[in-house]
Amino acid sequence: MLGGCASGPGSSPAPAPPSAAVTNAPAAPAVETAKPSLPWSTEWTELFNGRDLSNWAVTDFVAHGPVKVESEQIKLGAGAIMTGINWTNGALPKTDYEISLEALKSDGVDFFCGLTFPVGDSYCSLILGGWGGAVAGLSSLDDLDASENETSKHMFFEVGRWYAVRMRVTTAKIEAWVDHEKIVDVGIAGRKVSLRPGPIEFCKPLGLATYQTGAAARDFKLRLTKP
């Protein structure tokens, strides 16, 4: 909140108050400092502790569904549009890292895993089950989303089944696996990597979101691929 005062034209400046008068002046507001990043290493670091949403915030999507932690799972209820969480605890690696989690679709007909992640100085999303439930891929490459670029893949995702998801980012490429199947292997050198315009922007720098779909996630972790 900005504030100030003004004097009329030609008015004389007010005399300085005695030094004793300033001892009871209100203290200046504390400056909020950035949280230190976790000590990332080539060993897996938990991003979700299984107990609560420490390190995370519920993403401020309009009319989002309920978000809770239960049975060591993050449970995302279907919203009018999107529901999600986003990272709040410090800096993240921008390249040469992997993210791993397990994700489950509980209900709905669209994506149950929209994983947003850093790629250098930009961001991208791995979408599982989008565009009516059967499209997987990256959004976006050269302004083409997961339904349009070469990472687009048609996959059937069962309701109530856990899927192991792993994603690797390097300066040369982005790779992703579902269970043991590699579904993305795409070079990014010299290409525009970005988010699809819209509310997914709220998931930066790292987030997990759904679209009109209920889901759960667990065993969410990150490691560096280089020391």
Secondary structure as UniProt FT lines:
FT   TURN            9..10
FT   HELIX           19..24
FT   STRAND          45..46
FT   TURN            54..55
FT   STRAND          56..58
FT   TURN            62..63
FT   STRAND          67..70
FT   TURN            71..72
FT   STRAND          73..76
FT   STRAND          82..87
FT   STRAND          97..108
FT   STRAND          113..119
FT   TURN            120..121
FT   STRAND          122..130
FT   TURN            131..134
FT   STRAND          135..139
FT   TURN            142..143
FT   TURN            146..148
FT   TURN            150..151
FT   STRAND          153..154
FT   STRAND          162..169
FT   STRAND          173..178
FT   TURN            179..180
FT   STRAND          181..187
FT   TURN            189..190
FT   HELIX           199..203
FT   STRAND          207..211
FT   STRAND          213..224
//
